[in-house]
Structures are given as structure tokens and as C-alpha cells.
């Protein structure tokens, strides 16, 4: 039996809050420790994100699925229909609130203004393409793990993908509308200008659709039954239990 919606929403809020705290906080720390080396800043930021994301997926997945990402929540609803549309709205609201709270917390921990709108413009077309690729790849990883019955490896696999995507995508792989919105609240290394947020969100939604289409092309619409756990990052989602045809989330028992 799945935990009650308020408990799942709290898990999504806390998980997204801590994820963005890791992303923004490590970005600030990287700036302070390596002020002249942007490459080293990105390395520090990506390493912290990989470790933090893997842990968050592992500990919160059994409660909510550890989506931390509206794209993953929408994908789950579309494929599996185990969540209702009202559940999707609650999850997304919790994720966005958590992301904003995480950015504010990171700012405060490092003595910055609690809210400082980012001036880091990320509106270039090549960056939007990078977000499409990053998000499509993330959805592909999540669903292929389930379809191949390798979901037990999800915390490592998804966190590893996000770490790699920091480096192989031009956008440094936000791949998450909630995280994108949250990062607009911090005028630091990890920030994004509010004017760039809508373009990133649209690119991420397009990437999610492409990712699902690729999964359907590779495995079809009726993969049968698998057992395991699913994870998404950043972003992330992990659930344990029996997963039936076209699943993303499994039945969760306490």
C-alpha cells in the first residue's frame, strides 16, 4: 500500500529541497574555493550533486518514488496512471516549493541574501538543445532500468548519468523544471536568470516526451512484469516492489 499523499508530498518537498541545497551550496563553495578556475568549480559542483542525489534517491524513494522532478512525475502519470492528475499537481507544487526553499537555504548558509535573482543568462539556443538532450537521457535511463529489470542499480545509475551530463551537455544538465525554478533564486555559480527559466522548462518538457518515445521504440508499450526499484534524479525516482506492464512506480509497502 502506498503511503498517504501528504507523506509522499513531504518526501518530495524535503528531497527537492536537499537536492537544490546540494546543487546551489556546492556551486557557491566551488566559487569560493576555486575563484579563478571555472572547470574546477564545475567538477566540485557535479561531484557533490552525484553523491547527494544518490543518497536522496535511496532514502526517500520508498516513500514517494523520489521523483524530485515534475517531468518524471508527469511521465509516471502518462505511462502508468497510478498517480491521479491531482496527485501530479501536489507532487509538482511540493517539488517547486522544495527547490525554492533549497536555494534560499543554500544562500543563507553561505551568508548571501536569502533571495537574490540570478543574472546568469542561459537563453542561447545551444543551451536549450542541451536541456532537451539532458532530460531525454534522464527519462531514458529511468525507464530502461525498469524495463530491463535493473532498477536495483537505479541510485547509482541515475546519479552517474546526471554527473556525466553536467559535462557532456552545454547546459550542464538541469533536466528538471522544479530545480530550474529554484536556481533562479540564487545569483551564484549554479543560478539561472529568471528570463531564461521558461525556455529551459519548455526544453525539459520536450526532452521528457522524446525520452518516453525512445523507450517505447526500444521496448514497446507492453514490457510485461518486472520487479525492482526505479530511480530519477535530480534530479530522481526510486520505488521498490512489483511493477506491472508499462510501469514507472511500483506498489510501495511500509
N, C-alpha and C positions, 0 to 999 in steps of 0.2 A: 504494500500500500504506500502510495506517495505521501510525503509529509504535507501538512496543510499549506495552503498558498501563502499565508503570512510568513511562515517559517522559510519557505523557499524564496520569497521576495527578500527577506532579511539576508539570506545567504548570498543572493545576487548583489544586494547592496554592499555588504561587507566585502565580498570578493572583488567587486569592481573598484571599490574604494581603495583596497590594499594594492590592487594591480596598478592603478594610476599613481598611488603614492610611490610605489617602486619605480615606475617609469619616470615620473617627474623628479622625484627625490634623487635618483641616481644620475639623472641628467644635470641637476644642479651641482651635485657632488663632483661629477666629471668636469664641469666647467671650472670649479674652484681648484681641483687638484691638477688639471692639465689645461690651463687657460690658453696656451698657445698651440695646442695640438687637437684639432677637431676630430681627426681619425681616432685618437686615443679616447676622446670624450665619447665617441660613438661605441667604441669597444667596451668601455666601462658601463655605459648605459644598456647595451644589448646583453652583456653578461648578467647584470643584476636582474634584468627582465626575464631571462631564461630561467634562472634559479627561482625567482619569486613566483613566476607563473606556474611552474611545475608543482611547487608546494601547494599553491592555492587550489589548483585543479584537484589534487589528491585529497585534500582535507574537506573541501566544500562540495565536491562532486556528488557524493552520496545523498546530499540534502536537496540540492536544486538542479543538479546537472552541470553546475558551474559554467554556464554559458558566458556570463560577463560581457555579452555582446548581442545587440539586437538582431544582427544578421543571422547569428546562429539560432536565436530564438525563433525568428521568422522561418528559417529553414526547417527547424524541427516541426513547427506547426504545419508547414506546407507538405512535408514528406510523411509525417507520422500522425498528425492530427490528434495527438494525445493531449496537447495543450489547447485550450479554447482561445478565441480571439481576445477575450477579456484577460485571460492569463498572460497572453503575449503583451498586452498593454501594461499590466502590472510589472512583469519582468522588465520591460523596456524602461519604464519610469524608475524602477529601482536601480537599474544599471546606470542610467544617466545621472540620477541623484548621487549614486556612489562615485561616479567618475568626477563630478564636480567637487564633491567632498574630499576626494583623494588629492586633487590638485591644490585645494585650499590648505589641506593638512601639510602637504609637502612644502608649500610656500612658507607656512608658519614655522615649520621645523627648522628651516634654514634662514629665518629672520627676514624673509621677504614680505611684501604686502600680501595679505590674505588673498586678495583678488587683484591681479594685475593682467589686464588683457594683453595677450601676446601680440607682438609686432612682427612675428616671423611669417612672412608671406610664403604660402605654398600653393599658389594658384596656377602654376605653369602646367601646360598640357601633359608634359612628360611625367610630372609627379602624379597627375590623375591617372595616367595609364599604369604607373607603378602601383597605385592603390587598387585598381581593378585586378592586376596580377596577384598582388598580395592576398586579397580577400578570396579570390577564386581558389588560390592554392590552399588557403586555410580551410575552406569548406571541403575541398577535395580530400585533404588529409583526414579530417574528422569522419567523413562518410566512408571513405575507403577503409579506414581502420575497422569500422563496424562490419562492412560487407565482407572483409577478409577474415573476420573473427580474430583480429589482432588488437582489440580495443584495450586489453590489459596493458599495452605499451603506450597508451594514449598520453599520459602525463609527460613522458619523455619525448615522444614523437612530436606532439604539438608544440611543446616548449622549444624543441630543437628547430622545428620549422620556423617559428617566429624569430628565433635568434639568427637563423640563416637569412631570413627575409629582410632583417634590418640592413643586411649588407648587399643583397642582390637586387633589391628594388630601389628605384630612385627616390621613393617617398619615405624610405626607412620603415615601411610596413606598419601603418596604424591599424588597418584592416578591421576597424571596429568603430561604428558611429558614436557609441557612448564615450569611448576613450578619446575620440577626436573632439567631441564637445568639451570634455573635461580639460583637455590640454590647452584649450583656448584661454583658460583662466590663469595661465602661468606664463609670464613673459621671460622665459628661460630657454635653455637649450632644447627642451622637448616640446616647446609650445607651438601653436599654430594660430595665425591671425584669425579672428572671428570671420572676416570676409572670405577666408579660404575654406571654412568649415562646410558650407553647403556643397561645394564641388567635391570635396572628399567624401561626404556622406553618400552622394549620388554614385560616385565611382565605386564605393564599397558595396552598395546595393546591387549594382550591375555585376560586380565581381561575384557576389553571392549567387546570383542567377546562373552565371557562367559555370561556377563550381558545381552546382547541382546538375546542370545539363551534362557536364563531363562525367559525373558519377553515373548518371542514367545511361550515358553512352557506353561506359565501361562495364557496368554490371546489370543494366536493365532495371526495370521497375519492380521486379519481384525476386529479391535475392534469397527468399526462404527464411530460415530462422538461424540466428546466431546467438551466442551467449557471450557476455563480456561487459566492458566498460568503455564509455565514449568520452573523449575529451576535446574541448575547444578553448582556445586562448584568447587571450589577450585578450586575448585575448581570450576562451577555453570552455569545454564542457566534459564532464565525466560522470557516468552513471553505471551502476552495477546491476546485473540481473539478466533476465531473459528478454531478448529483443526479437520481435516478430518481423514479418515482411515489411520492407520499407521503413525501418526504424531509425530514429536518432537517439531517442531516450528510451531507457529500459524501465520496467517496473522497479521501484525503489522500496525496499523494506527496511525498517528500522530494527 
